[in-house]
Each structure stands twice: as C-alpha cells, then as structure tokens.
Amino acid sequence: MDKWEIAKEINNYFLHNIRTQLAVIVSGIELLDFDEEFENLRDSISFSAFLLDIYDALMSNLFDILTDKICIEASSFKLVDPVEKLVSMFNSFESNRVKFILDNKEDFEVKVNYYVFKNIIGVLLAECIKEYSDKIKLEIRNKSVKFIIKHDKLSPFLFKINNLLEKYNISIYKDEYVEVRVL
C-alpha cells in the first residue's frame, strides 16, 4: 500500500469512529428529557456533529483526488437546490450565530458532481460561522455562488485546493468576494 492509500484508510478509520461516537452522544441527548436551559447544549452538540460531517465529506473528496480515485459522476441539477438546502440546515441551528440569506437566485441548471459541489458550499458556510457573527448574503448568478464576504477572513487553505477541485470542474475564486464557480 502506498502512502496515499494508508492516509485514506487512516482518515476513514478515525472519522468513522469519531462520527459514530458523536452520533451516540447526539442521540442520547435527544432521548433525555432536558429542561429548557439545556436545549442550547443539545443544539450545540447537534450542530457540531453536523459540521464534522461537512468537513469529513469534503476531506473525503480531496483524498479521492489525491489517491486517483476521482469519481467524476456528474449529474444535472439546479444550482440553487443544494445551496437552499444547506442554507436552511445551517439557519435551523440556534447555536449558529450567523444567519445566511440567499439573495439573488438565478436558476441555472449545471452538470457537475453534486456531492462535491454541495460539500464545497457546506465547508464555506462552516468557515463563515467561524469568522462572522451577523448576516451573510449569498447570490447565485452565472453558474456560480457568490458569498458576499471578504476573502481575507477565510482560511487560505480553501484557495490552495483549487487545482484539486478543478478536476471536478469546480473552483473557488477570491476577488472582491468569495465565489464558487462551475467551470
């Protein structure tokens, strides 16, 4: 086994076990009848588990690229669909202090790997909640999702993975704002 295969197995092993334990904790908390004062704790743990899944999914996509196991299974979908779903999920958690607003929504049909696209958007939303504490607008135009934020607050790592993401015909741009484009 080469080093990339070993790295992928390490990733799968540890993240599987971490996610399993988080699922046990979250389901255990949901079964308990907490007072209202503990609702925030339940929400916070559920939100953390949700974020862990988002980071895990994109990391798995990147490992697939690095180990030459790219699954370029492109499917047609409306660009707005995964974005609306993720924005709704993020906004549903009380412990998320950032509220995302999907402003301009041009309805474009794209053909790209749905899961990789969704995972990139999910990680960018997760990164936004680390650095911002108010409302963030998103726009969908010209086969791209624009985050109306300054890119200098986001991790530089996100812009270093572009050469990997381009294998899926997706790219993250930073200009005045941050933009995920379908190429």
N, C-alpha and C positions, 0 to 999 in steps of 0.2 A: 504494500500500500504506500502511495506517495504521501508527501506532507499535506497536500490539499485534501486528500481523502480522509486522512486522520483528523485534520481540522474540522471537516464537515461532520465526522462522527462525534467528535468532542462536543461540537455545537448542538447536534441533535440530542445527544445523551443528557447534557446538563439542562438545556432549555426544556426538554420533555419533563424532566424531574422537577424543575422549578415550577413549571406551569401546572403540573399535577398537584403539587403541594399548595399552590395558590388557589387552585380550584377547590381543594378540600377546605381551605380556610374560608373562602368566599361562600361556599355552600353551607358550611357550618354556621357562619354568621347569619345567613339568610334564614336558617331554621330556628335560630334563637329568637325569642320574643323580646327584643331590646326596647328599652324606653326610648322616647323621642330624642333624648340627649345623645344616644348612641347611633342615631341614624346617620350622622355625619361620618362616623367611623366606618360604618358599613359601606356607605357611598364611596369613601376614600379608598377602601380596600378593593372594592369592585372596579373603581377607576384605575387603580394601579395594575390590576390584573389585565384589564383591557389594554392599557398602554404597553405592558410587557408583550402581549400578543402582537401588537402592531409592530414593535421593534423586531420581534422574532421573525415575523413574516418577511420583512424587507431583508433582514440579515440572511435568511434562508435563500432568497432570490439572488443576493450578491454572492453567496457561497456557490450556488449553482453555476453562476457565470465563471467564477474563478476555477471551478473544477470541471469546466467544459461540459456541464450538464444543463445547458440552457434549454429551456422549454419555451420556444417561441410560438406558443399556441395562441395565435391572435384570434380574437373574436370581435364581432361588431357590436358596439353598444353606444348609447348616447352618453356623451362626456359628462353631462350633468348628473346622471344617475348615481354613480359611486360617490361623487362629491356631496350630493344632497344627503345620501345615506350616512356618510361619515360625519358631516356637519351635525346632523340630527343626533347621532350617537354621542358625539363629544358634548353637545349642548345639553344632553339629558342628565349628565352628571353634575350634581350640586357642587362637588369639590373642585370642579373645573371653573376657575375664576375668569376665564376668557370665554366670551360668547362670540361665536363665529356667525357672520352674516353673509349669506350668499346673495350678492347684489345683482349684478348684470348676469343674466343667464341666457346666452345664445345656445340653442340646442343643436350641437354638432354630433353627427354620427362619426365614430372613429373605428379603426380596426387595429387593435394592439392587444397585448396580453393584459386582460382585465385585472388580474390579481396583482401584477407588478405595478400597474398604474395606481390601483387602489392603495397598495402598500406605500408607495411614494407619497401620495397625498396624505395618508394617515400619519406617516412619520413627520411630515412637515407640520401638520396640525399639532402633533405632540410636542414638537420643538417650539412652536409658537407659545404653548402654555407655560413653557419654562421661562420664557423671556418677556412675556407681555402679561398684562393683568386687566385688560379692558376689552373692548370690542375689536374684532379684526374682520375686515371685509375681504371677500373673495369674489372674483369675477371670472366668468367663463366666456372667452372670446377667441375666435380664430384658432380653434383646436388647441387651446391652452387654458390653464387655470392660473389666474394671477392672484397672488397673496399681496394685499395692499399693506406691506410692511417693509421696513428697511432690512436689507440682507445682512448687514454687519452684526446684527444681534444673534443670528443663527450660526450653528456650528459650521466652521469651514469644511468639515468632513463631507457635508452634504453636497458641496460643489466639486469635491475631489472624485466622487464616484460617477461623474457624468460619462466618462469613457466606457464604464461598465453598463450603465443604463442605456446608452445609445444602441447597444446590441439588441435591446427590446424596442427600439425606435421611440424612446422617451428621453427627455433631457430636462435638467433643472437649470434655468438661467437666472442670472442676477444682473439686473440693470437698475433702473430706479426702484423696482420692486422685484419680488421673487416670483418666478413663473415656471410652471411645469408644462412643457410642450410635447405634443405628439408630433413626431417628425414625419 
